Amino acid sequence: MPAVLSVIERQQFIMGPEVESLEAAIARLSGVRHAIGCASGTDALLLPLKALDLRPGDEVIVPPFTFFATAGTVHNAGGRPVFADIEPDTFNLSPEAVEAAITPRTRAIIVVHLFGQMAKMEQILALAAKRGLPVIEDAAQAIGARRRMSGAWRMAGETGWAGTLSFFPSKNLGAWGDGGMILAQDDALAERMRRLRLHGGTRQYHHDEVGTNSRLDTLQAAVLLAKLPFLAGWSAARREKAAAYTAAFGGHGAVVPPAVDPANEHIFHQYTVRAPRRDGLLSHLKARGIGCAVYYPLALHLQPCFSFLGYRPGSLPAAEAATAEVVSLPVYPELTGAQQAEVVRAVTEFYD
C-alpha cells in the first residue's frame, strides 16, 4: 500500500501527519468539532471517564449487553458500574431502565450503539440534562450510523458529551492493528483528551497532569485513511445483505430478525437474530462451514469480576434472555448472493 510505504520511508511512526488528517476526516464524518486518535476503542472510553475525576462510590450507568470494555473502563477509571437493562427488540439501552437506575451518586451514562444501530439518544439526553449528567456514546460498532432527531440526522457520537470509536480490525472501518478515537464538541474536553493520551502534556517533557500513553500510530492512521472513502459503500452493502436476510427470515417463525428503529440508519456491524435452540443452531452452522458467533454469551452484570456488585440471575431479564438466544450471521460487504442463500438454507433447514 503506497500510504504505508510513505510512512515507512519517512520513519515518523508516532503522531505523524496521517493521524491529524484522519482526525479531521473522522470529525467531518461524525459531525463533531474534534476527533482525537488514541490506542484503542477501550482507551477511547477510558480517557473521557478519567476526565470525570471519579471518586470511590461514584456510579456510571451502562448496559449489561455489550462488550466488556464498556463496564471495565468504568471500574478502571475509579467508578462503579450500574447496569440498566436493554430493550428486547433493538438490544440497546432502555431509557426507562436508565431513569430507574439514576441515584444521587450517578455521575455519567454510557450509551452503546450496539451492532451498528443508535440508541434512543433524544430520550436519554433529556433524562441526563435534567440531572446535569454527561452522556458518553460508545459508538465502537456504529461509525457512520445516524438517527433522525428533532427532524434532523445526527451521527453516532455527535450529540453526547463525548463519543468513542474503535478501529479494531473486525470493525466496519478496521485498521491493521488496534486503534480508537474520541469525539467531542467541547474545546476544553478535546484539549484535555489530547493531554491525557500523551502522558498528561501537550509539550514534550512538560506534564500538566498524570496521563497515559495512548496514541494512534501513524501506520494505522494511514491504513484507515486509505479505507475511509469506501466506508459508506461498505455500510450500504451491509444494509442490502441485512434486508435480504430479513426478507428471508420474516415469515419463518422460529428465527426473529433484528428490529430496526424507523428513526435509525443502521450500519449492521452485526446481523444478530434471536433463535430457539441457539447452541444447536451454532453447531449446525459451524458443521456446514458457516461463520457465526454469539455476541454476547454472558451479560456483564453476571460476570465473575463484577460479582461484588450484587447482581443475580434474573436481575436484568431482557439482557439475560438475549444472551441465551442471539446469534450473529455473516453480513460482510463481500458476501455473495450464493453464499447468503446457503446461510439462509442452513438456518431454515435446522428448524424444518
N, C-alpha and C positions, 0 to 999 in steps of 0.2 A: 504494500500500500504506500503510495507516494507520501501521504501525510505522515506516516510513521517513519519512513526513511528520512524525511526532513527533520524530524525531532532528533533522530539518531545522529544525523550529520551535525546538528547544532549543539548537541550534548546538553541542552537545557531541560533536563528531565523533571525538575521540580519547579512548579509555578511558571512554566513557560507561557508564551503569548497565547497558545491554544486554549489554556484554561480560561483566560479572560474572554476570549472570543466565544467559547462555549457558554460561559455565564451570561453573556449578553444575549445570545441566541435563545437560551432557555428562558430567560426573563421575558423576552418578547413573546415566546410561545405561551407562557403561563400567565401573562397579563400582570406581571409584578414589576416593581421598581428595581429589585435586587435579587440576584441569584448568586449564591456563594458555594463554590465547589468544596467538597470535603472527601474524606477517605472511603466512606461507605454510607449506605442508607441508614444504618444504625447510628452512626455519628451524626447524621443529619437530624435525627430525633434527639440525641443526647445533648448536643450543644445548645439548642433553644431551652431545653429543660434546665441545663446548668445556668442559663441566663436568668431563670426564675429564682435562683438562690434558695432552693427548697430547704426547709428545716425538718428535723425529725417530727413525724406526725402529719406533715403536710400531705394532702391527698391529691391525686390526679386521676380523673375518671378515664377509663379506657374500655374498649370492647374485649370480651373474652375469646372471641372467634377471629383470630388473626395470627400473624407471625409473632414469634416470641419477643422480638425486639421492641414492639410497642409497649409492653409492660416492663420488660427487662431494663430498658433505659430509664424508666421512672425510678426503679429501685436504685440503679447505679447513680442517678442524679441526687439521691438522698430523700426521695419521696416515697409515698405508699400508694401502690396502685389500687384503685377501687373499680371493680368490674361492673359494668352496666350491660344488660342483655341486648341482644340483637333483634332486628325484625326478621321474622321467619322467611319472608319472600325474597328480600334483597340481600340478606346476610349482613347488612350494615347496622351500625349503632342505632338503637331506638331512642328517639328524642324523649319519649315518655320515661324510659328507663334512666336516661341521663338525669332528667329532672328529679326523679325519685332518689337518685344516688348523691345529689348535692348535699353537702353538710357545711357547717361553718368552717371546717378545715380544708375544704376544696380550694385548690389553687389554680387548677387548669383542667381542660378537657382535651383529650386526644381523639380525633375523629379519623377513622381509617376508611378510605375509599376502596373497599375490598373488591378484588377480582377485576378492577377497572371501571367501576361504577361509583359515582359520587353519592355520598350520604345526603340526608336532608339538611343541608348546611343552613338554610334560612331559618329553620326551626331551632337548631342547636345554637346558632349565633344569637338568636333572640333570647334564648334562655341564658346564655353566657353574659350577654350585655346587661341584663337586669341585675346581675350579681358582680359585674366587673371582672369576669373570668376570661383569661386568654384562651383561645382555641388554636390548637396545633393540628394541621391537616397532614396526616400520614398518607401521602399520595404515591408511595413506593410502587404501587401496582397500577397507577392511574395517570401517568404522564400524558397530557393531551386530552384527557376526558373533560367533559364540560356538562354544566347543568343550567337550565333556564331558571333564573331567579329574578323576580320582580320585572319580568318581561325582557330580560337581557341574558345572554350567555355569559356564564362565569366559569373560569377554568379551575381545575383541581389545583389547590394550593394558592389560589388568588385571594380568597376572602378571609382566611384565618390570620391570626397574629403572626404565625409562621407556618410555612408549608415545607414538606420534605419529599425528596425524590430518591430513588435508588437506581443505580446503573449496573446492578448485578447482572452477569451475562445472560440470565434467563429472562430478564425483563423485556418489555416491548422495545425499549431503547437500551440495549445492553452493551457494556464495554467488553474488553478482552481481559478484564480482571474486575476488581471491586471499585466502587466509586459511588458518590452520593452528592446531593445538592440541597441547600437550604434556600427557601423562597421567603422573601419579606417585602412588605411595603414600607415599613418604618425605617428611616435612615439610621437612627440610633441603634436599633436592633441589628441591622445589617453590619454596621461598623463593629459592634461587639462580637458578632459571629466571625468576622474576619480576624479579629484579635484572638478569639478562643481557639480557632483552628491552627494558629501559629504561636503556640505556647504563650498566649496572652499578650502579644505585642504586634504592632504593625511595622516596627523598625527592628532590624536585626540586633539582637543582644540588648534590647530595651523591652521590659515586660511590665505592663500596667496591672496585670492580674495573672493568676496561675491558670494557664490554658492547657492545651494538649497538642499533639502532633496529628493533625487530621487534614492532610492536603490531598486534593485530587491531582494525581500525577499527570504530566504533560502527555505522555503516550496515550493514556486512557482518554484524555480530552480530545486528542487528535482523532482517535477512532470514533468517538461519539460525534464529533463534528462531521466526519465523513458519512455517518449513518443517518444523522438527523434529517436531511432532506427527504428520506424515504419513509419517515415515521408515519405521516398522515396516510400514505398509501397502504402501509402495513396495517394500520388500525382499521381502515376501510375494508381491507381484505378479511380481517378477523371478524368484523361485523357481518360480512357476507357469509362466512363459514358458520357463524353462530345462528344466523337466520335460517340457514339450510337445516341445521340440526333441530332447531326449534320447530320448524315445519314438519320434520320427520317424526319427532317425538310427541308433537302436540296432541295427537289422538291416540297415543299408545296406551295411556292409562297408568302403567306402572312407573315409568320414568317421568319425573317432573322437571321440565326445562327451567333454567334460571329466569326469574322475573326481571324485566327492565322497567324501571320507573319511567313513565312517559316524559318527565321533565329532564331526563338524562340522555346524553350521548355516550354510550358505553364503549370502551375500547377493548373489552374482552381479553384482559391479560390471561384469564382462565375462563373456560366454559364449564361451569360446575352445575351438575344436575343432582337432584335427590333421587335415590334409588333404593327400593327394598332389597334385602339380602345383599347389601353393598359389598361385603367382603367376598362373597361368592362371585359376584359380577367382576370384581377386580381380578380374581384368579382366572376367570374365564377369558377376560380380555388379554391378560398377560400371556396366557397359553396360546392365544391367537397372534401374538407378537404385536399387540396394540399398546402403545404407551398410554398410561393413565396414572393418576396419583390421587391421594387424599390430602386435601388442604382444608381442614387440619384435623388429625385424629384424636386429639385431646385438648379440650378447652383450657385456656390459660389459668382460670381460677382453680382448676383441679391438678395443675402441675405440681409435682412434689416440692419444688423450690418455693412455692407460694402457699404451702400448707399452713404456715404461721398466720396467714390472713383469716383463716377460719371458715373458708367456703367448703361446702359439702355437695356431693351429688344431689341434684335437684334444686340447687340454689339459683341457677340460671338456665331454665329449661329449654329455651329456644336455641341457645348456643350448644347445649349438650345434645339436643336432637340432631342438630346439623352435623356434629362430629360423627354421629352414628350412620348418617345417610348420604353424605356428599361424596361425589367422585368427579374429578375433572378429566375431560376428554380432550384429545388433540384439537387445537384451534389455531395453529401457527399459519402465517400467511401463505406459505408454500404448499400447504396441504392440498392435494389434488382432489377433484371430484370423485375419482375412483377410490381413493384412499378413504375419503369421508364416507362414501357409500358402504365400504367394508366395515367401518366403525359402527355405523347405524345397524347394519345387518347383525353384527356380533352382539350388540346390545339387545336388540329386539329378540334375537334367537334365544338368548339366555332366559327370557321370560315366557317364551312360547311353550 
